[in-house]
Amino acid sequence: MGMENYTAHQQKIIKRYYENIDAVAWQRLSELVADLYLAEGKKREKLWVSAASFMQKLKVPQTRIDALVVKKDIEGLAKLVKELMGKE
């Protein structure tokens, strides 16, 4: 499905989304920190999967992602978000 199937307005929205994908991923990752503090059980596991996905989109080294996810280190994730905020 090519871009020709979208209106000019929709094409601009899609283009802006992909131009700002890093900011979108960073924002969602920062929201996930708070969600992880509050979540329990299966929901927490799903949130960790999402967090790992967003960290990959932000090109965080896989070794660091693995360390955070295996340990379920919410504080470490919060520190990572602060580091990424410094790069913005």
N, CA, C and O atoms as a Maestro MAE file, in Angstrom:
{
 s_m_m2io_version
 :::
 2.0.0
}

f_m_ct {
 s_m_title
 :::
 protein
 m_atom[352] {
  # First column is atom index #
  i_m_mmod_type
  r_m_x_coord
  r_m_y_coord
  r_m_z_coord
  i_m_residue_number
  s_m_chain_name
  s_m_pdb_residue_name
  s_m_pdb_atom_name
  i_m_atomic_number
  :::
  1 25 0.859 -1.170 0.000 1 A "MET " " N  " 7
  2 3 0.000 0.000 0.000 1 A "MET " " CA " 6
  3 2 0.901 1.227 0.000 1 A "MET " " C  " 6
  4 15 1.637 1.456 0.960 1 A "MET " " O  " 8
  5 25 0.850 2.002 -1.045 2 A "GLY " " N  " 7
  6 3 1.683 3.180 -1.170 2 A "GLY " " CA " 6
  7 2 1.021 4.419 -0.610 2 A "GLY " " C  " 6
  8 15 -0.147 4.407 -0.221 2 A "GLY " " O  " 8
  9 25 1.782 5.465 -0.580 3 A "MET " " N  " 7
  10 3 1.277 6.735 -0.056 3 A "MET " " CA " 6
  11 2 0.208 7.341 -0.960 3 A "MET " " C  " 6
  12 15 -0.545 8.212 -0.522 3 A "MET " " O  " 8
  13 25 0.128 6.897 -2.210 4 A "GLU " " N  " 7
  14 3 -0.862 7.457 -3.124 4 A "GLU " " CA " 6
  15 2 -2.293 7.127 -2.713 4 A "GLU " " C  " 6
  16 15 -3.240 7.718 -3.231 4 A "GLU " " O  " 8
  17 25 -2.454 6.190 -1.787 5 A "ASN " " N  " 7
  18 3 -3.788 5.833 -1.300 5 A "ASN " " CA " 6
  19 2 -4.285 6.778 -0.207 5 A "ASN " " C  " 6
  20 15 -5.410 6.642 0.274 5 A "ASN " " O  " 8
  21 25 -3.453 7.722 0.178 6 A "TYR " " N  " 7
  22 3 -3.816 8.673 1.228 6 A "TYR " " CA " 6
  23 2 -3.977 10.066 0.638 6 A "TYR " " C  " 6
  24 15 -3.379 10.392 -0.387 6 A "TYR " " O  " 8
  25 25 -4.791 10.884 1.298 7 A "THR " " N  " 7
  26 3 -4.940 12.266 0.858 7 A "THR " " CA " 6
  27 2 -3.652 13.017 1.178 7 A "THR " " C  " 6
  28 15 -2.816 12.528 1.937 7 A "THR " " O  " 8
  29 25 -3.495 14.186 0.607 8 A "ALA " " N  " 7
  30 3 -2.299 14.995 0.859 8 A "ALA " " CA " 6
  31 2 -2.176 15.323 2.348 8 A "ALA " " C  " 6
  32 15 -1.078 15.319 2.903 8 A "ALA " " O  " 8
  33 25 -3.292 15.602 2.976 9 A "HIS " " N  " 7
  34 3 -3.301 15.910 4.408 9 A "HIS " " CA " 6
  35 2 -2.820 14.707 5.222 9 A "HIS " " C  " 6
  36 15 -1.997 14.859 6.124 9 A "HIS " " O  " 8
  37 25 -3.328 13.519 4.911 10 A "GLN " " N  " 7
  38 3 -2.922 12.309 5.616 10 A "GLN " " CA " 6
  39 2 -1.444 12.002 5.387 10 A "GLN " " C  " 6
  40 15 -0.753 11.544 6.297 10 A "GLN " " O  " 8
  41 25 -0.963 12.252 4.177 11 A "GLN " " N  " 7
  42 3 0.447 12.027 3.869 11 A "GLN " " CA " 6
  43 2 1.343 12.912 4.724 11 A "GLN " " C  " 6
  44 15 2.388 12.465 5.197 11 A "GLN " " O  " 8
  45 25 0.943 14.161 4.926 12 A "LYS " " N  " 7
  46 3 1.721 15.079 5.760 12 A "LYS " " CA " 6
  47 2 1.745 14.605 7.205 12 A "LYS " " C  " 6
  48 15 2.784 14.681 7.861 12 A "LYS " " O  " 8
  49 25 0.619 14.120 7.707 13 A "ILE " " N  " 7
  50 3 0.545 13.616 9.085 13 A "ILE " " CA " 6
  51 2 1.466 12.413 9.251 13 A "ILE " " C  " 6
  52 15 2.209 12.325 10.228 13 A "ILE " " O  " 8
  53 25 1.419 11.490 8.301 14 A "ILE " " N  " 7
  54 3 2.266 10.302 8.358 14 A "ILE " " CA " 6
  55 2 3.740 10.696 8.304 14 A "ILE " " C  " 6
  56 15 4.556 10.161 9.055 14 A "ILE " " O  " 8
  57 25 4.076 11.615 7.431 15 A "LYS " " N  " 7
  58 3 5.460 12.071 7.291 15 A "LYS " " CA " 6
  59 2 5.960 12.701 8.591 15 A "LYS " " C  " 6
  60 15 7.069 12.405 9.037 15 A "LYS " " O  " 8
  61 25 5.150 13.567 9.198 16 A "ARG " " N  " 7
  62 3 5.550 14.209 10.463 16 A "ARG " " CA " 6
  63 2 5.716 13.177 11.575 16 A "ARG " " C  " 6
  64 15 6.622 13.291 12.400 16 A "ARG " " O  " 8
  65 25 4.846 12.174 11.597 17 A "TYR " " N  " 7
  66 3 4.959 11.121 12.614 17 A "TYR " " CA " 6
  67 2 6.318 10.438 12.514 17 A "TYR " " C  " 6
  68 15 7.012 10.284 13.519 17 A "TYR " " O  " 8
  69 25 6.698 10.031 11.310 18 A "TYR " " N  " 7
  70 3 7.965 9.323 11.147 18 A "TYR " " CA " 6
  71 2 9.173 10.233 11.327 18 A "TYR " " C  " 6
  72 15 10.243 9.758 11.709 18 A "TYR " " O  " 8
  73 25 9.030 11.520 11.065 19 A "GLU " " N  " 7
  74 3 10.119 12.460 11.328 19 A "GLU " " CA " 6
  75 2 10.351 12.622 12.829 19 A "GLU " " C  " 6
  76 15 11.467 12.909 13.261 19 A "GLU " " O  " 8
  77 25 9.301 12.438 13.616 20 A "ASN " " N  " 7
  78 3 9.370 12.637 15.060 20 A "ASN " " CA " 6
  79 2 9.263 11.332 15.839 20 A "ASN " " C  " 6
  80 15 8.901 11.348 17.016 20 A "ASN " " O  " 8
  81 25 9.569 10.210 15.211 21 A "ILE " " N  " 7
  82 3 9.398 8.916 15.862 21 A "ILE " " CA " 6
  83 2 10.235 8.807 17.136 21 A "ILE " " C  " 6
  84 15 9.803 8.168 18.095 21 A "ILE " " O  " 8
  85 25 11.422 9.414 17.167 22 A "ASP " " N  " 7
  86 3 12.244 9.362 18.370 22 A "ASP " " CA " 6
  87 2 11.561 10.066 19.537 22 A "ASP " " C  " 6
  88 15 11.558 9.558 20.659 22 A "ASP " " O  " 8
  89 25 10.985 11.233 19.271 23 A "ALA " " N  " 7
  90 3 10.300 11.970 20.327 23 A "ALA " " CA " 6
  91 2 9.070 11.208 20.811 23 A "ALA " " C  " 6
  92 15 8.766 11.200 22.004 23 A "ALA " " O  " 8
  93 25 8.372 10.575 19.886 24 A "VAL " " N  " 7
  94 3 7.187 9.795 20.243 24 A "VAL " " CA " 6
  95 2 7.593 8.615 21.123 24 A "VAL " " C  " 6
  96 15 6.966 8.351 22.149 24 A "VAL " " O  " 8
  97 25 8.645 7.910 20.713 25 A "ALA " " N  " 7
  98 3 9.114 6.746 21.475 25 A "ALA " " CA " 6
  99 2 9.620 7.165 22.850 25 A "ALA " " C  " 6
  100 15 9.343 6.497 23.846 25 A "ALA " " O  " 8
  101 25 10.360 8.269 22.906 26 A "TRP " " N  " 7
  102 3 10.876 8.755 24.194 26 A "TRP " " CA " 6
  103 2 9.716 9.129 25.121 26 A "TRP " " C  " 6
  104 15 9.738 8.783 26.302 26 A "TRP " " O  " 8
  105 25 8.723 9.819 24.608 27 A "GLN " " N  " 7
  106 3 7.568 10.223 25.409 27 A "GLN " " CA " 6
  107 2 6.822 9.004 25.939 27 A "GLN " " C  " 6
  108 15 6.446 8.966 27.111 27 A "GLN " " O  " 8
  109 25 6.607 8.013 25.086 28 A "ARG " " N  " 7
  110 3 5.881 6.813 25.508 28 A "ARG " " CA " 6
  111 2 6.691 6.028 26.540 28 A "ARG " " C  " 6
  112 15 6.127 5.482 27.488 28 A "ARG " " O  " 8
  113 25 8.007 5.972 26.357 29 A "LEU " " N  " 7
  114 3 8.849 5.277 27.321 29 A "LEU " " CA " 6
  115 2 8.789 5.966 28.679 29 A "LEU " " C  " 6
  116 15 8.757 5.294 29.709 29 A "LEU " " O  " 8
  117 25 8.773 7.282 28.694 30 A "SER " " N  " 7
  118 3 8.684 8.002 29.971 30 A "SER " " CA " 6
  119 2 7.329 7.752 30.644 30 A "SER " " C  " 6
  120 15 7.254 7.669 31.870 30 A "SER " " O  " 8
  121 25 6.269 7.633 29.857 31 A "GLU " " N  " 7
  122 3 4.952 7.311 30.421 31 A "GLU " " CA " 6
  123 2 4.921 5.887 30.976 31 A "GLU " " C  " 6
  124 15 4.240 5.620 31.966 31 A "GLU " " O  " 8
  125 25 5.653 4.981 30.345 32 A "LEU " " N  " 7
  126 3 5.681 3.594 30.793 32 A "LEU " " CA " 6
  127 2 6.333 3.447 32.165 32 A "LEU " " C  " 6
  128 15 5.996 2.529 32.912 32 A "LEU " " O  " 8
  129 25 7.259 4.338 32.503 33 A "VAL " " N  " 7
  130 3 7.893 4.266 33.827 33 A "VAL " " CA " 6
  131 2 6.828 4.387 34.914 33 A "VAL " " C  " 6
  132 15 6.794 3.584 35.846 33 A "VAL " " O  " 8
  133 25 5.973 5.374 34.797 34 A "ALA " " N  " 7
  134 3 4.905 5.560 35.784 34 A "ALA " " CA " 6
  135 2 3.934 4.389 35.762 34 A "ALA " " C  " 6
  136 15 3.500 3.914 36.813 34 A "ALA " " O  " 8
  137 25 3.593 3.925 34.565 35 A "ASP " " N  " 7
  138 3 2.671 2.791 34.457 35 A "ASP " " CA " 6
  139 2 3.251 1.539 35.106 35 A "ASP " " C  " 6
  140 15 2.524 0.774 35.739 35 A "ASP " " O  " 8
  141 25 4.556 1.327 34.950 36 A "LEU " " N  " 7
  142 3 5.189 0.143 35.538 36 A "LEU " " CA " 6
  143 2 5.173 0.182 37.058 36 A "LEU " " C  " 6
  144 15 5.015 -0.857 37.700 36 A "LEU " " O  " 8
  145 25 5.335 1.366 37.644 37 A "TYR " " N  " 7
  146 3 5.269 1.481 39.101 37 A "TYR " " CA " 6
  147 2 3.908 1.035 39.631 37 A "TYR " " C  " 6
  148 15 3.811 0.460 40.715 37 A "TYR " " O  " 8
  149 25 2.869 1.305 38.861 38 A "LEU " " N  " 7
  150 3 1.507 1.042 39.322 38 A "LEU " " CA " 6
  151 2 0.960 -0.323 38.909 38 A "LEU " " C  " 6
  152 15 0.010 -0.817 39.516 38 A "LEU " " O  " 8
  153 25 1.542 -0.926 37.896 39 A "ALA " " N  " 7
  154 3 1.000 -2.161 37.338 39 A "ALA " " CA " 6
  155 2 1.383 -3.382 38.162 39 A "ALA " " C  " 6
  156 15 2.364 -3.380 38.906 39 A "ALA " " O  " 8
  157 25 0.574 -4.423 38.001 40 A "GLU " " N  " 7
  158 3 0.834 -5.698 38.671 40 A "GLU " " CA " 6
  159 2 0.550 -6.831 37.705 40 A "GLU " " C  " 6
  160 15 -0.211 -6.665 36.752 40 A "GLU " " O  " 8
  161 25 1.159 -7.982 37.948 41 A "GLY " " N  " 7
  162 3 0.846 -9.205 37.228 41 A "GLY " " CA " 6
  163 2 1.128 -9.160 35.737 41 A "GLY " " C  " 6
  164 15 2.176 -8.693 35.292 41 A "GLY " " O  " 8
  165 25 0.149 -9.665 34.972 42 A "LYS " " N  " 7
  166 3 0.311 -9.781 33.524 42 A "LYS " " CA " 6
  167 2 0.452 -8.422 32.850 42 A "LYS " " C  " 6
  168 15 1.172 -8.280 31.862 42 A "LYS " " O  " 8
  169 25 -0.232 -7.439 33.388 43 A "LYS " " N  " 7
  170 3 -0.141 -6.104 32.792 43 A "LYS " " CA " 6
  171 2 1.288 -5.580 32.886 43 A "LYS " " C  " 6
  172 15 1.785 -4.956 31.949 43 A "LYS " " O  " 8
  173 25 1.943 -5.831 34.004 44 A "ARG " " N  " 7
  174 3 3.327 -5.385 34.179 44 A "ARG " " CA " 6
  175 2 4.235 -6.063 33.148 44 A "ARG " " C  " 6
  176 15 5.122 -5.423 32.583 44 A "ARG " " O  " 8
  177 25 4.013 -7.343 32.906 45 A "GLU " " N  " 7
  178 3 4.818 -8.072 31.917 45 A "GLU " " CA " 6
  179 2 4.641 -7.467 30.520 45 A "GLU " " C  " 6
  180 15 5.615 -7.304 29.786 45 A "GLU " " O  " 8
  181 25 3.400 -7.134 30.155 46 A "LYS " " N  " 7
  182 3 3.138 -6.524 28.853 46 A "LYS " " CA " 6
  183 2 3.809 -5.158 28.744 46 A "LYS " " C  " 6
  184 15 4.324 -4.794 27.686 46 A "LYS " " O  " 8
  185 25 3.801 -4.409 29.835 47 A "LEU " " N  " 7
  186 3 4.436 -3.091 29.821 47 A "LEU " " CA " 6
  187 2 5.943 -3.206 29.638 47 A "LEU " " C  " 6
  188 15 6.546 -2.371 28.963 47 A "LEU " " O  " 8
  189 25 6.564 -4.229 30.230 48 A "TRP " " N  " 7
  190 3 8.003 -4.435 30.044 48 A "TRP " " CA " 6
  191 2 8.320 -4.778 28.588 48 A "TRP " " C  " 6
  192 15 9.343 -4.346 28.057 48 A "TRP " " O  " 8
  193 25 7.450 -5.548 27.948 49 A "VAL " " N  " 7
  194 3 7.642 -5.861 26.530 49 A "VAL " " CA " 6
  195 2 7.566 -4.571 25.711 49 A "VAL " " C  " 6
  196 15 8.375 -4.354 24.809 49 A "VAL " " O  " 8
  197 25 6.600 -3.725 26.027 50 A "SER " " N  " 7
  198 3 6.468 -2.440 25.331 50 A "SER " " CA " 6
  199 2 7.681 -1.556 25.572 50 A "SER " " C  " 6
  200 15 8.187 -0.916 24.650 50 A "SER " " O  " 8
  201 25 8.144 -1.525 26.813 51 A "ALA " " N  " 7
  202 3 9.313 -0.709 27.148 51 A "ALA " " CA " 6
  203 2 10.530 -1.174 26.355 51 A "ALA " " C  " 6
  204 15 11.287 -0.350 25.842 51 A "ALA " " O  " 8
  205 25 10.720 -2.483 26.251 52 A "ALA " " N  " 7
  206 3 11.843 -3.015 25.486 52 A "ALA " " CA " 6
  207 2 11.735 -2.597 24.016 52 A "ALA " " C  " 6
  208 15 12.737 -2.253 23.388 52 A "ALA " " O  " 8
  209 25 10.531 -2.629 23.481 53 A "SER " " N  " 7
  210 3 10.310 -2.239 22.092 53 A "SER " " CA " 6
  211 2 10.666 -0.768 21.865 53 A "SER " " C  " 6
  212 15 11.326 -0.429 20.882 53 A "SER " " O  " 8
  213 25 10.230 0.093 22.769 54 A "PHE " " N  " 7
  214 3 10.536 1.517 22.624 54 A "PHE " " CA " 6
  215 2 12.019 1.798 22.818 54 A "PHE " " C  " 6
  216 15 12.572 2.683 22.166 54 A "PHE " " O  " 8
  217 25 12.665 1.058 23.705 55 A "MET " " N  " 7
  218 3 14.112 1.235 23.878 55 A "MET " " CA " 6
  219 2 14.851 0.841 22.603 55 A "MET " " C  " 6
  220 15 15.832 1.486 22.233 55 A "MET " " O  " 8
  221 25 14.392 -0.210 21.932 56 A "GLN " " N  " 7
  222 3 15.009 -0.613 20.669 56 A "GLN " " CA " 6
  223 2 14.824 0.468 19.608 56 A "GLN " " C  " 6
  224 15 15.745 0.748 18.840 56 A "GLN " " O  " 8
  225 25 13.641 1.074 19.562 57 A "LYS " " N  " 7
  226 3 13.388 2.152 18.599 57 A "LYS " " CA " 6
  227 2 14.299 3.345 18.853 57 A "LYS " " C  " 6
  228 15 14.668 4.067 17.927 57 A "LYS " " O  " 8
  229 25 14.657 3.543 20.124 58 A "LEU " " N  " 7
  230 3 15.535 4.649 20.490 58 A "LEU " " CA " 6
  231 2 17.005 4.265 20.393 58 A "LEU " " C  " 6
  232 15 17.881 5.042 20.773 58 A "LEU " " O  " 8
  233 25 17.274 3.062 19.883 59 A "LYS " " N  " 7
  234 3 18.629 2.569 19.656 59 A "LYS " " CA " 6
  235 2 19.461 2.459 20.931 59 A "LYS " " C  " 6
  236 15 20.662 2.730 20.927 59 A "LYS " " O  " 8
  237 25 18.807 2.058 22.019 60 A "VAL " " N  " 7
  238 3 19.506 1.751 23.265 60 A "VAL " " CA " 6
  239 2 20.214 0.417 23.039 60 A "VAL " " C  " 6
  240 15 19.624 -0.490 22.452 60 A "VAL " " O  " 8
  241 25 21.466 0.271 23.490 61 A "PRO " " N  " 7
  242 3 22.179 -0.997 23.292 61 A "PRO " " CA " 6
  243 2 21.390 -2.186 23.858 61 A "PRO " " C  " 6
  244 15 20.820 -2.111 24.947 61 A "PRO " " O  " 8
  245 25 21.373 -3.278 23.094 62 A "GLN " " N  " 7
  246 3 20.578 -4.447 23.469 62 A "GLN " " CA " 6
  247 2 21.001 -5.012 24.821 62 A "GLN " " C  " 6
  248 15 20.164 -5.523 25.565 62 A "GLN " " O  " 8
  249 25 22.283 -4.926 25.145 63 A "THR " " N  " 7
  250 3 22.742 -5.446 26.440 63 A "THR " " CA " 6
  251 2 22.098 -4.674 27.587 63 A "THR " " C  " 6
  252 15 21.737 -5.255 28.610 63 A "THR " " O  " 8
  253 25 21.958 -3.372 27.411 64 A "ARG " " N  " 7
  254 3 21.329 -2.549 28.455 64 A "ARG " " CA " 6
  255 2 19.833 -2.846 28.551 64 A "ARG " " C  " 6
  256 15 19.278 -2.916 29.648 64 A "ARG " " O  " 8
  257 25 19.192 -3.019 27.416 65 A "ILE " " N  " 7
  258 3 17.769 -3.361 27.410 65 A "ILE " " CA " 6
  259 2 17.561 -4.671 28.149 65 A "ILE " " C  " 6
  260 15 16.690 -4.780 29.012 65 A "ILE " " O  " 8
  261 25 18.375 -5.670 27.800 66 A "ASP " " N  " 7
  262 3 18.250 -6.984 28.430 66 A "ASP " " CA " 6
  263 2 18.449 -6.902 29.937 66 A "ASP " " C  " 6
  264 15 17.716 -7.533 30.699 66 A "ASP " " O  " 8
  265 25 19.444 -6.123 30.368 67 A "ALA " " N  " 7
  266 3 19.714 -5.999 31.799 67 A "ALA " " CA " 6
  267 2 18.518 -5.381 32.530 67 A "ALA " " C  " 6
  268 15 18.142 -5.847 33.605 67 A "ALA " " O  " 8
  269 25 17.932 -4.352 31.962 68 A "LEU " " N  " 7
  270 3 16.785 -3.697 32.597 68 A "LEU " " CA " 6
  271 2 15.568 -4.610 32.638 68 A "LEU " " C  " 6
  272 15 14.877 -4.686 33.654 68 A "LEU " " O  " 8
  273 25 15.308 -5.300 31.537 69 A "VAL " " N  " 7
  274 3 14.111 -6.136 31.447 69 A "VAL " " CA " 6
  275 2 14.237 -7.373 32.322 69 A "VAL " " C  " 6
  276 15 13.282 -7.750 33.001 69 A "VAL " " O  " 8
  277 25 15.409 -8.013 32.315 70 A "VAL " " N  " 7
  278 3 15.583 -9.220 33.121 70 A "VAL " " CA " 6
  279 2 15.442 -8.906 34.604 70 A "VAL " " C  " 6
  280 15 14.813 -9.659 35.348 70 A "VAL " " O  " 8
  281 25 16.033 -7.787 35.033 71 A "LYS " " N  " 7
  282 3 15.970 -7.400 36.450 71 A "LYS " " CA " 6
  283 2 14.654 -6.710 36.807 71 A "LYS " " C  " 6
  284 15 14.343 -6.520 37.983 71 A "LYS " " O  " 8
  285 25 13.882 -6.336 35.778 72 A "LYS " " N  " 7
  286 3 12.652 -5.550 36.000 72 A "LYS " " CA " 6
  287 2 12.983 -4.299 36.811 72 A "LYS " " C  " 6
  288 15 12.310 -3.966 37.787 72 A "LYS " " O  " 8
  289 25 14.048 -3.613 36.369 73 A "ASP " " N  " 7
  290 3 14.620 -2.476 37.083 73 A "ASP " " CA " 6
  291 2 13.930 -1.170 36.677 73 A "ASP " " C  " 6
  292 15 14.352 -0.501 35.734 73 A "ASP " " O  " 8
  293 25 12.883 -0.826 37.391 74 A "ILE " " N  " 7
  294 3 12.125 0.388 37.071 74 A "ILE " " CA " 6
  295 2 12.973 1.635 37.331 74 A "ILE " " C  " 6
  296 15 12.925 2.593 36.560 74 A "ILE " " O  " 8
  297 25 13.740 1.620 38.406 75 A "GLU " " N  " 7
  298 3 14.598 2.770 38.703 75 A "GLU " " CA " 6
  299 2 15.642 2.958 37.602 75 A "GLU " " C  " 6
  300 15 15.936 4.085 37.202 75 A "GLU " " O  " 8
  301 25 16.196 1.854 37.118 76 A "GLY " " N  " 7
  302 3 17.163 1.926 36.019 76 A "GLY " " CA " 6
  303 2 16.523 2.463 34.752 76 A "GLY " " C  " 6
  304 15 17.148 3.216 34.006 76 A "GLY " " O  " 8
  305 25 15.277 2.077 34.509 77 A "LEU " " N  " 7
  306 3 14.550 2.576 33.355 77 A "LEU " " CA " 6
  307 2 14.303 4.075 33.482 77 A "LEU " " C  " 6
  308 15 14.410 4.817 32.506 77 A "LEU " " O  " 8
  309 25 13.974 4.509 34.685 78 A "ALA " " N  " 7
  310 3 13.766 5.949 34.921 78 A "ALA " " CA " 6
  311 2 15.065 6.717 34.672 78 A "ALA " " C  " 6
  312 15 15.036 7.805 34.097 78 A "ALA " " O  " 8
  313 25 16.198 6.165 35.099 79 A "LYS " " N  " 7
  314 3 17.500 6.813 34.849 79 A "LYS " " CA " 6
  315 2 17.788 6.884 33.356 79 A "LYS " " C  " 6
  316 15 18.303 7.889 32.864 79 A "LYS " " O  " 8
  317 25 17.456 5.823 32.641 80 A "LEU " " N  " 7
  318 3 17.648 5.816 31.189 80 A "LEU " " CA " 6
  319 2 16.828 6.914 30.523 80 A "LEU " " C  " 6
  320 15 17.318 7.606 29.631 80 A "LEU " " O  " 8
  321 25 15.588 7.073 30.953 81 A "VAL " " N  " 7
  322 3 14.724 8.118 30.399 81 A "VAL " " CA " 6
  323 2 15.337 9.502 30.645 81 A "VAL " " C  " 6
  324 15 15.303 10.368 29.771 81 A "VAL " " O  " 8
  325 25 15.896 9.697 31.840 82 A "LYS " " N  " 7
  326 3 16.556 10.979 32.141 82 A "LYS " " CA " 6
  327 2 17.752 11.183 31.236 82 A "LYS " " C  " 6
  328 15 17.982 12.292 30.754 82 A "LYS " " O  " 8
  329 25 18.518 10.129 30.997 83 A "GLU " " N  " 7
  330 3 19.664 10.236 30.088 83 A "GLU " " CA " 6
  331 2 19.207 10.623 28.679 83 A "GLU " " C  " 6
  332 15 19.790 11.500 28.041 83 A "GLU " " O  " 8
  333 25 18.155 9.954 28.210 84 A "LEU " " N  " 7
  334 3 17.634 10.245 26.886 84 A "LEU " " CA " 6
  335 2 17.082 11.672 26.805 84 A "LEU " " C  " 6
  336 15 17.176 12.323 25.764 84 A "LEU " " O  " 8
  337 25 16.508 12.148 27.906 85 A "MET " " N  " 7
  338 3 15.994 13.514 27.950 85 A "MET " " CA " 6
  339 2 17.136 14.508 27.769 85 A "MET " " C  " 6
  340 15 16.967 15.550 27.136 85 A "MET " " O  " 8
  341 25 18.299 14.182 28.328 86 A "GLY " " N  " 7
  342 3 19.473 15.053 28.181 86 A "GLY " " CA " 6
  343 2 19.961 15.144 26.756 86 A "GLY " " C  " 6
  344 15 20.576 16.140 26.373 86 A "GLY " " O  " 8
  345 25 19.695 14.112 25.957 87 A "LYS " " N  " 7
  346 3 20.126 14.101 24.561 87 A "LYS " " CA " 6
  347 2 19.188 14.890 23.673 87 A "LYS " " C  " 6
  348 15 19.586 15.319 22.590 87 A "LYS " " O  " 8
  349 25 17.946 15.093 24.104 88 A "GLU " " N  " 7
  350 3 16.947 15.790 23.286 88 A "GLU " " CA " 6
  351 2 17.289 17.246 23.131 88 A "GLU " " C  " 6
  352 15 16.558 17.986 22.473 88 A "GLU " " O  " 8
  :::
 }
 m_bond[351] {
  # First column is bond index #
  i_m_from
  i_m_to
  i_m_order
  :::
  1 1 2 1
  2 2 3 1
  3 3 4 2
  4 3 5 1
  5 5 6 1
  6 6 7 1
  7 7 8 2
  8 7 9 1
  9 9 10 1
  10 10 11 1
  11 11 12 2
  12 11 13 1
  13 13 14 1
  14 14 15 1
  15 15 16 2
  16 15 17 1
  17 17 18 1
  18 18 19 1
  19 19 20 2
  20 19 21 1
  21 21 22 1
  22 22 23 1
  23 23 24 2
  24 23 25 1
  25 25 26 1
  26 26 27 1
  27 27 28 2
  28 27 29 1
  29 29 30 1
  30 30 31 1
  31 31 32 2
  32 31 33 1
  33 33 34 1
  34 34 35 1
  35 35 36 2
  36 35 37 1
  37 37 38 1
  38 38 39 1
  39 39 40 2
  40 39 41 1
  41 41 42 1
  42 42 43 1
  43 43 44 2
  44 43 45 1
  45 45 46 1
  46 46 47 1
  47 47 48 2
  48 47 49 1
  49 49 50 1
  50 50 51 1
  51 51 52 2
  52 51 53 1
  53 53 54 1
  54 54 55 1
  55 55 56 2
  56 55 57 1
  57 57 58 1
  58 58 59 1
  59 59 60 2
  60 59 61 1
  61 61 62 1
  62 62 63 1
  63 63 64 2
  64 63 65 1
  65 65 66 1
  66 66 67 1
  67 67 68 2
  68 67 69 1
  69 69 70 1
  70 70 71 1
  71 71 72 2
  72 71 73 1
  73 73 74 1
  74 74 75 1
  75 75 76 2
  76 75 77 1
  77 77 78 1
  78 78 79 1
  79 79 80 2
  80 79 81 1
  81 81 82 1
  82 82 83 1
  83 83 84 2
  84 83 85 1
  85 85 86 1
  86 86 87 1
  87 87 88 2
  88 87 89 1
  89 89 90 1
  90 90 91 1
  91 91 92 2
  92 91 93 1
  93 93 94 1
  94 94 95 1
  95 95 96 2
  96 95 97 1
  97 97 98 1
  98 98 99 1
  99 99 100 2
  100 99 101 1
  101 101 102 1
  102 102 103 1
  103 103 104 2
  104 103 105 1
  105 105 106 1
  106 106 107 1
  107 107 108 2
  108 107 109 1
  109 109 110 1
  110 110 111 1
  111 111 112 2
  112 111 113 1
  113 113 114 1
  114 114 115 1
  115 115 116 2
  116 115 117 1
  117 117 118 1
  118 118 119 1
  119 119 120 2
  120 119 121 1
  121 121 122 1
  122 122 123 1
  123 123 124 2
  124 123 125 1
  125 125 126 1
  126 126 127 1
  127 127 128 2
  128 127 129 1
  129 129 130 1
  130 130 131 1
  131 131 132 2
  132 131 133 1
  133 133 134 1
  134 134 135 1
  135 135 136 2
  136 135 137 1
  137 137 138 1
  138 138 139 1
  139 139 140 2
  140 139 141 1
  141 141 142 1
  142 142 143 1
  143 143 144 2
  144 143 145 1
  145 145 146 1
  146 146 147 1
  147 147 148 2
  148 147 149 1
  149 149 150 1
  150 150 151 1
  151 151 152 2
  152 151 153 1
  153 153 154 1
  154 154 155 1
  155 155 156 2
  156 155 157 1
  157 157 158 1
  158 158 159 1
  159 159 160 2
  160 159 161 1
  161 161 162 1
  162 162 163 1
  163 163 164 2
  164 163 165 1
  165 165 166 1
  166 166 167 1
  167 167 168 2
  168 167 169 1
  169 169 170 1
  170 170 171 1
  171 171 172 2
  172 171 173 1
  173 173 174 1
  174 174 175 1
  175 175 176 2
  176 175 177 1
  177 177 178 1
  178 178 179 1
  179 179 180 2
  180 179 181 1
  181 181 182 1
  182 182 183 1
  183 183 184 2
  184 183 185 1
  185 185 186 1
  186 186 187 1
  187 187 188 2
  188 187 189 1
  189 189 190 1
  190 190 191 1
  191 191 192 2
  192 191 193 1
  193 193 194 1
  194 194 195 1
  195 195 196 2
  196 195 197 1
  197 197 198 1
  198 198 199 1
  199 199 200 2
  200 199 201 1
  201 201 202 1
  202 202 203 1
  203 203 204 2
  204 203 205 1
  205 205 206 1
  206 206 207 1
  207 207 208 2
  208 207 209 1
  209 209 210 1
  210 210 211 1
  211 211 212 2
  212 211 213 1
  213 213 214 1
  214 214 215 1
  215 215 216 2
  216 215 217 1
  217 217 218 1
  218 218 219 1
  219 219 220 2
  220 219 221 1
  221 221 222 1
  222 222 223 1
  223 223 224 2
  224 223 225 1
  225 225 226 1
  226 226 227 1
  227 227 228 2
  228 227 229 1
  229 229 230 1
  230 230 231 1
  231 231 232 2
  232 231 233 1
  233 233 234 1
  234 234 235 1
  235 235 236 2
  236 235 237 1
  237 237 238 1
  238 238 239 1
  239 239 240 2
  240 239 241 1
  241 241 242 1
  242 242 243 1
  243 243 244 2
  244 243 245 1
  245 245 246 1
  246 246 247 1
  247 247 248 2
  248 247 249 1
  249 249 250 1
  250 250 251 1
  251 251 252 2
  252 251 253 1
  253 253 254 1
  254 254 255 1
  255 255 256 2
  256 255 257 1
  257 257 258 1
  258 258 259 1
  259 259 260 2
  260 259 261 1
  261 261 262 1
  262 262 263 1
  263 263 264 2
  264 263 265 1
  265 265 266 1
  266 266 267 1
  267 267 268 2
  268 267 269 1
  269 269 270 1
  270 270 271 1
  271 271 272 2
  272 271 273 1
  273 273 274 1
  274 274 275 1
  275 275 276 2
  276 275 277 1
  277 277 278 1
  278 278 279 1
  279 279 280 2
  280 279 281 1
  281 281 282 1
  282 282 283 1
  283 283 284 2
  284 283 285 1
  285 285 286 1
  286 286 287 1
  287 287 288 2
  288 287 289 1
  289 289 290 1
  290 290 291 1
  291 291 292 2
  292 291 293 1
  293 293 294 1
  294 294 295 1
  295 295 296 2
  296 295 297 1
  297 297 298 1
  298 298 299 1
  299 299 300 2
  300 299 301 1
  301 301 302 1
  302 302 303 1
  303 303 304 2
  304 303 305 1
  305 305 306 1
  306 306 307 1
  307 307 308 2
  308 307 309 1
  309 309 310 1
  310 310 311 1
  311 311 312 2
  312 311 313 1
  313 313 314 1
  314 314 315 1
  315 315 316 2
  316 315 317 1
  317 317 318 1
  318 318 319 1
  319 319 320 2
  320 319 321 1
  321 321 322 1
  322 322 323 1
  323 323 324 2
  324 323 325 1
  325 325 326 1
  326 326 327 1
  327 327 328 2
  328 327 329 1
  329 329 330 1
  330 330 331 1
  331 331 332 2
  332 331 333 1
  333 333 334 1
  334 334 335 1
  335 335 336 2
  336 335 337 1
  337 337 338 1
  338 338 339 1
  339 339 340 2
  340 339 341 1
  341 341 342 1
  342 342 343 1
  343 343 344 2
  344 343 345 1
  345 345 346 1
  346 346 347 1
  347 347 348 2
  348 347 349 1
  349 349 350 1
  350 350 351 1
  351 351 352 2
  :::
 }
}
